[in-house]
C-alpha cells in the first residue's frame, strides 16, 4: 500500500431489510472521491455517521459511513482501485445491537446508586432514571411531560430545585434534541446527579 493512511471497512448486519456496511475512513492524500460519493449520496445509499456533513469530509478526517450491502461493490471497487487497505471491524451489527439491549435490560434492574454514568443509555433507561430520581428526592426533583414527540412518545422534563419560592430564576439545559446526540443526555444525567447531591 503506497498511501500513508489506512481505511477500514466493516461488514455488518442490521435489523432493517438491507445488510449495511460500516466504513471507517481515515483521510488520505486523495480527495474524497466524487465517483464514489456522488452516486451513493444522491441515491441516499450512504448514511454518514461521522462527520455530520459531507462538506466536513477532507484529508486527515476520520469518516464513518453506513452503506447498504447492494452499494458495497462500489465502495470496494474504489478501495481496491485506490489500493487502500481495509479490514472488517464488526462482523455482525445485529448481534452487537442485541447484546447492547441485553445489557440495558440488566441495567434497568439496578438501583439508582448502581446507575452507570459513564455509559450511554437508551431512552427507556434515561426515563426510568428520571422517574427514580424523582421518587428518591421528591422535594428536589420533579418530572413532568411537556407533550409528545412526532412519534407519539412523551417528552419529559427534569426540574431540579427546592420549591421554596413560586417565582425564581432558572437555567434551561436541553439534552438529546438530535437523534445522534449521545453525549448531551449523558452530560445532563451527570449534571443532574451532581446538582441533586449538592442540594441535598
C-alpha positions as CSV (number, residue, x, y, z in Angstrom):
1,X,0.0,0.0,0.0
2,X,1.6,3.3,-1.1
3,X,-0.8,5.5,0.8
4,X,0.2,6.8,4.2
5,X,-3.2,6.1,5.8
6,X,-5.3,3.0,6.2
7,X,-9.0,2.8,5.7
8,X,-11.1,0.2,7.4
9,X,-14.3,-1.4,6.2
10,X,-16.7,-3.3,8.3
11,X,-19.5,-5.6,7.1
12,X,-22.5,-5.6,9.4
13,X,-26.0,-6.9,9.6
14,X,-28.9,-4.8,10.8
15,X,-32.5,-5.3,11.7
16,X,-33.6,-3.4,8.6
17,X,-34.1,-5.2,5.3
18,X,-30.7,-4.3,3.8
19,X,-27.5,-5.6,5.1
20,X,-25.5,-2.4,5.7
21,X,-21.7,-1.8,5.7
22,X,-19.9,0.5,8.1
23,X,-16.7,2.0,6.9
24,X,-14.2,4.0,9.0
25,X,-12.2,6.0,6.5
26,X,-9.1,8.0,7.6
27,X,-8.1,10.9,5.5
28,X,-5.6,10.4,2.7
29,X,-3.7,12.4,0.1
30,X,-6.6,11.8,-2.2
31,X,-9.7,14.0,-2.2
32,X,-12.9,12.3,-1.2
33,X,-13.8,10.5,-4.5
34,X,-16.7,12.1,-6.3
35,X,-17.2,9.0,-8.4
36,X,-17.9,7.0,-5.2
37,X,-19.5,9.7,-3.1
38,X,-21.9,11.4,-5.5
39,X,-23.9,8.4,-6.8
40,X,-24.3,6.9,-3.3
41,X,-25.2,10.1,-1.6
42,X,-27.6,11.2,-4.3
43,X,-29.5,7.9,-4.1
44,X,-29.3,8.2,-0.3
45,X,-27.5,4.9,-0.1
46,X,-24.9,6.2,2.3
47,X,-25.6,7.2,5.9
48,X,-22.9,9.4,7.0
49,X,-22.2,8.8,10.7
50,X,-19.2,11.0,11.2
51,X,-18.7,13.8,10.4
52,X,-22.2,15.0,10.3
53,X,-21.9,16.6,6.8
54,X,-20.2,15.5,3.6
55,X,-18.7,19.0,3.4
56,X,-16.6,18.2,6.5
57,X,-15.0,15.2,4.9
58,X,-11.5,16.1,4.0
59,X,-7.9,15.0,4.1
60,X,-7.0,13.9,7.6
61,X,-10.5,13.5,8.9
62,X,-12.0,10.2,10.2
63,X,-15.1,9.3,8.3
64,X,-17.7,6.7,9.3
65,X,-20.4,5.7,6.8
66,X,-23.2,3.2,6.8
67,X,-23.7,1.6,3.4
68,X,-26.3,-0.9,2.2
69,X,-24.8,-4.1,1.0
70,X,-26.1,-3.5,-2.5
71,X,-23.9,-0.4,-2.7
72,X,-20.8,-2.1,-1.2
73,X,-19.4,-3.2,-4.5
74,X,-18.9,0.5,-5.5
75,X,-17.1,1.2,-2.3
76,X,-15.0,-2.0,-2.5
77,X,-14.1,-1.2,-6.1
78,X,-12.9,2.3,-5.1
79,X,-10.9,0.9,-2.2
80,X,-9.2,-1.7,-4.4
81,X,-8.6,0.8,-7.2
82,X,-7.0,3.2,-4.8
83,X,-5.0,0.4,-3.2
84,X,-6.4,1.3,0.2
85,X,-6.1,-1.5,2.8
86,X,-9.3,-2.4,4.7
87,X,-10.3,-4.8,7.3
88,X,-13.5,-6.0,9.0
89,X,-14.3,-4.1,12.2
90,X,-17.7,-5.6,13.3
91,X,-18.8,-8.9,12.0
92,X,-22.5,-8.7,12.9
93,X,-24.1,-5.4,13.9
94,X,-27.4,-7.0,14.7
95,X,-25.8,-9.2,17.2
96,X,-24.0,-6.2,18.7
97,X,-27.3,-4.4,19.0
98,X,-29.0,-7.4,20.7
99,X,-26.1,-7.6,23.1
100,X,-26.5,-4.0,24.0
101,X,-30.2,-4.4,24.5
102,X,-29.5,-7.3,26.8
103,X,-27.0,-5.1,28.8
104,X,-29.6,-2.3,29.0
105,X,-32.2,-4.8,30.4
106,X,-29.8,-5.7,33.1
107,X,-29.0,-2.1,33.9
108,X,-32.7,-1.3,34.2
109,X,-32.9,-3.7,37.1
110,X,-30.3,-1.9,39.1
111,X,-31.0,0.8,41.6
112,X,-30.1,4.5,41.2
113,X,-26.9,4.0,43.3
114,X,-25.7,1.5,40.8
115,X,-26.6,3.5,37.7
116,X,-23.5,3.8,35.5
117,X,-23.0,7.5,34.4
118,X,-20.1,6.5,32.2
119,X,-22.0,4.7,29.5
120,X,-24.6,5.8,27.0
121,X,-28.2,4.8,27.9
122,X,-31.3,4.1,25.9
123,X,-34.3,6.5,26.1
124,X,-36.1,4.0,28.3
125,X,-33.1,3.8,30.7
126,X,-33.0,7.6,30.9
127,X,-36.7,8.0,31.5
128,X,-36.6,5.3,34.2
129,X,-33.6,7.1,35.8
130,X,-35.6,10.4,35.8
131,X,-38.6,8.9,37.5
132,X,-36.4,7.1,40.0
133,X,-34.6,10.3,40.8
134,X,-37.9,12.0,41.3
135,X,-39.1,9.2,43.6
136,X,-36.0,9.2,45.8
137,X,-35.8,13.1,46.0
138,X,-39.4,14.4,45.6
139,X,-38.7,17.7,47.4
140,X,-35.9,18.5,45.0
141,X,-36.6,16.7,41.7
142,X,-39.7,17.0,39.6
143,X,-40.5,15.1,36.4
144,X,-43.3,16.2,34.1
145,X,-44.3,15.8,30.4
146,X,-44.4,18.8,28.1
147,X,-46.1,17.0,25.3
148,X,-45.4,14.2,22.8
149,X,-42.8,13.7,20.1
150,X,-43.7,13.3,16.4
151,X,-43.7,9.5,17.1
152,X,-46.2,9.9,20.0
153,X,-43.7,9.4,22.8
154,X,-43.9,11.5,25.9
155,X,-41.3,14.3,26.2
156,X,-40.2,14.5,29.8
157,X,-38.5,17.4,31.6
158,X,-36.5,17.1,34.8
159,X,-36.8,20.1,37.1
160,X,-34.2,20.5,39.9
161,X,-34.6,22.9,42.8
162,X,-36.3,23.5,46.1
163,X,-40.0,24.5,46.0
164,X,-39.5,27.4,48.4
165,X,-40.5,30.3,46.0
166,X,-43.1,30.4,43.3
167,X,-41.0,32.6,41.0
168,X,-37.3,32.3,40.8
169,X,-34.5,32.4,38.2
170,X,-34.0,29.2,36.2
171,X,-31.5,27.7,33.8
172,X,-32.6,25.6,30.9
173,X,-30.4,22.8,29.6
174,X,-31.6,21.0,26.5
175,X,-30.3,17.4,26.1
176,X,-30.8,15.0,23.3
177,X,-32.5,17.2,20.9
178,X,-30.8,15.4,18.0
179,X,-31.1,11.6,17.4
180,X,-27.4,11.1,17.4
181,X,-26.5,13.5,20.2
182,X,-25.4,10.8,22.7
183,X,-23.2,13.0,24.8
184,X,-25.9,15.5,25.6
185,X,-28.2,13.2,27.6
186,X,-25.1,11.6,29.3
187,X,-23.8,15.1,30.3
188,X,-27.2,16.1,31.7
189,X,-27.6,13.0,33.7
190,X,-24.2,13.6,35.2
191,X,-25.1,17.2,35.9
192,X,-28.5,16.4,37.4
193,X,-26.9,13.8,39.7
194,X,-24.2,16.3,40.9
195,X,-26.8,19.1,41.4
196,X,-29.2,16.9,43.3
197,X,-26.4,15.5,45.6
198,X,-25.1,19.1,46.2
199,X,-28.6,20.4,47.1
200,X,-29.5,17.6,49.4
